[in-house]
Every structure is written in structure tokens, then in C-alpha cells.
Amino acid sequence: MTPYWFTFASACNSAGGRDPAVAPPQPASIEHRLSHNWGNGLGCTPMGEPLTLSGTIVVRPFGKGTDGAVLKTDGGEWVISYRADGVVLALRDKRVVARGRACDKQGEAISGEHLDLLTLTEAAHGGASR
């Protein structure tokens, strides 16, 4: 008869007692809540119901000495900020899920569709754009 301690020790492996075929749990995605990404209402006026879009944040020069950020989706690009800083800059070149409302650009704003962000969440690998 095999002693109990030997049977238990044999069941444990060098992975600390875990089956190496089973991946350890991944940390949950962090949802970043945003507000005033247009700075005191300048840049765009939100309209309509919130949208949820998946894509990649791209930072590029917008002119006048500043880098802005766009959300590049399979369907096109959305301007999300005229200044790439904070959370937007931290998620540069990452796949994200963005939730926000379409908005009308104001004055001499950058051409293109604008999105007033409510939340940004880094997407799990392999997520599709919409």
C-alpha cells in the first residue's frame, strides 16, 4: 500500500501543485472611466445614445505642436482626444473597447468622426473590431 504522503506528493508537480496544462487565471481588465476628454466641452458636443467600439488607439501629430489620439476600428477612425495623455497615452497601440457618444466637432476641429469617451478598457487578445 502506498503511503498517503507519497500519493499526494506525486500528484503535485513542479508547477506548485497545479496542472501545467491549466492556465492560471488572468487579471480582470481595468475599465477606465473618463470625463472631460475634450476639456471644458471644447472640441465636440455629445449627441445620441452611447456606442461601444473595439479598435486600437493610435497617437499621431495633429499639428500645432500636439499629438492627438484616434480609435482605429475596422469601420474607420474616430478622433478621441486632441491631446494624447493620461489613460489614452498609456493605452497607445493597444486593443481597447471604447464606450462613448458620437459628437459634433466644434469650430476648427480636426476633420473626422469624433467620440466623447465614457470608458476605455484594454481588450482581451484576439478581440474583433466593430
C-alpha positions as CSV (number, residue, x, y, z in Angstrom):
1,M,0.0,0.0,0.0
2,T,1.4,3.4,-1.0
3,P,1.6,5.9,1.9
4,Y,-0.8,8.8,1.7
5,W,2.0,11.4,1.7
6,F,3.6,9.8,-1.4
7,T,0.4,9.7,-3.3
8,F,-0.3,13.4,-2.5
9,A,3.3,14.4,-3.3
10,S,3.2,12.5,-6.6
11,A,0.0,14.4,-7.6
12,C,1.8,17.7,-7.1
13,N,4.2,18.8,-9.7
14,S,6.9,21.4,-10.2
15,A,4.2,24.0,-11.1
16,G,3.4,24.3,-7.4
17,G,0.7,21.7,-7.3
18,R,-1.1,23.0,-10.4
19,D,-1.7,21.1,-13.6
20,P,0.6,22.9,-16.2
21,A,-2.0,22.4,-18.9
22,V,-4.4,24.6,-17.0
23,A,-3.6,28.3,-17.4
24,P,-3.6,30.4,-14.2
25,P,-6.4,32.9,-14.0
26,Q,-5.7,36.2,-15.8
27,P,-6.2,39.5,-14.1
28,A,-9.5,41.2,-14.9
29,S,-9.4,44.1,-17.5
30,I,-9.5,47.5,-15.9
31,E,-12.2,49.8,-17.1
32,H,-11.0,53.4,-17.1
33,R,-13.8,55.9,-16.6
34,L,-13.2,59.2,-18.4
35,S,-14.7,62.6,-18.4
36,H,-13.8,65.9,-20.0
37,N,-11.5,64.4,-22.6
38,W,-12.4,67.5,-24.7
39,G,-11.5,69.9,-21.9
40,N,-14.5,72.0,-20.8
41,G,-16.7,71.0,-23.7
42,L,-14.4,72.3,-26.4
43,G,-13.9,70.1,-29.4
44,C,-17.2,68.3,-29.6
45,T,-20.8,68.3,-28.4
46,P,-22.0,64.7,-27.5
47,M,-25.2,63.5,-29.1
48,G,-27.3,60.3,-29.2
49,E,-27.0,57.1,-27.3
50,P,-23.7,55.6,-26.2
51,L,-21.8,53.4,-28.6
52,T,-19.4,50.6,-27.9
53,L,-16.5,50.3,-30.3
54,S,-13.5,48.0,-30.5
55,G,-10.2,49.0,-32.0
56,T,-6.7,50.3,-31.5
57,I,-5.6,53.6,-30.1
58,V,-3.3,55.4,-32.5
59,V,-1.3,58.5,-31.4
60,R,-0.2,60.9,-34.1
61,P,0.6,64.5,-34.7
62,F,-2.5,66.7,-35.1
63,G,-0.5,69.9,-35.9
64,K,0.1,73.0,-33.8
65,G,2.7,71.1,-31.8
66,T,0.4,68.5,-30.2
67,D,-0.2,64.7,-30.6
68,G,-3.8,63.6,-30.7
69,A,-5.4,60.2,-30.5
70,V,-7.7,58.3,-32.7
71,L,-9.5,55.0,-32.2
72,K,-8.9,52.9,-35.3
73,T,-11.6,50.4,-35.9
74,D,-12.4,48.1,-38.9
75,G,-15.0,50.6,-39.9
76,G,-12.8,53.7,-39.8
77,E,-11.3,56.1,-37.4
78,W,-12.8,58.1,-34.5
79,V,-11.0,61.2,-33.1
80,I,-11.0,60.6,-29.3
81,S,-8.6,63.4,-28.0
82,Y,-6.7,66.3,-29.3
83,R,-4.0,65.7,-26.6
84,A,-2.7,62.2,-26.1
85,D,-2.1,62.0,-22.4
86,G,-3.1,60.0,-19.3
87,V,-5.0,56.8,-19.9
88,V,-5.3,57.4,-23.7
89,L,-1.4,57.6,-23.9
90,A,-1.0,54.6,-21.6
91,L,-3.2,52.5,-23.9
92,R,-1.4,53.7,-27.1
93,D,-1.1,50.9,-29.7
94,K,-3.3,48.6,-27.5
95,R,-6.6,46.9,-28.5
96,V,-9.4,48.6,-26.5
97,V,-13.1,48.6,-26.1
98,A,-14.3,52.2,-26.0
99,R,-17.7,53.3,-24.8
100,G,-18.8,56.9,-25.6
101,R,-21.1,59.1,-27.6
102,A,-20.7,60.4,-31.1
103,C,-20.2,64.1,-31.1
104,D,-20.2,67.1,-33.4
105,K,-16.9,68.8,-33.8
106,Q,-16.7,72.4,-33.0
107,G,-15.1,75.3,-34.8
108,E,-11.7,74.5,-36.4
109,A,-11.7,70.9,-35.1
110,I,-9.8,68.1,-36.8
111,S,-11.9,66.5,-39.6
112,G,-13.4,63.1,-38.9
113,E,-15.9,61.4,-36.7
114,H,-15.4,62.4,-33.0
115,L,-16.2,60.2,-29.9
116,D,-16.8,61.6,-26.5
117,L,-15.3,58.8,-24.3
118,L,-17.0,57.5,-21.3
119,T,-14.8,54.4,-20.7
120,L,-11.8,52.7,-22.1
121,T,-11.0,49.0,-21.4
122,E,-8.0,47.1,-22.7
123,A,-9.4,44.3,-24.8
124,A,-8.5,40.6,-24.4
125,H,-6.2,39.4,-27.1
126,G,-7.9,38.5,-30.4
127,G,-11.0,40.7,-29.9
128,A,-12.6,41.8,-33.1
129,S,-13.2,45.4,-34.1
130,R,-16.6,46.7,-34.9
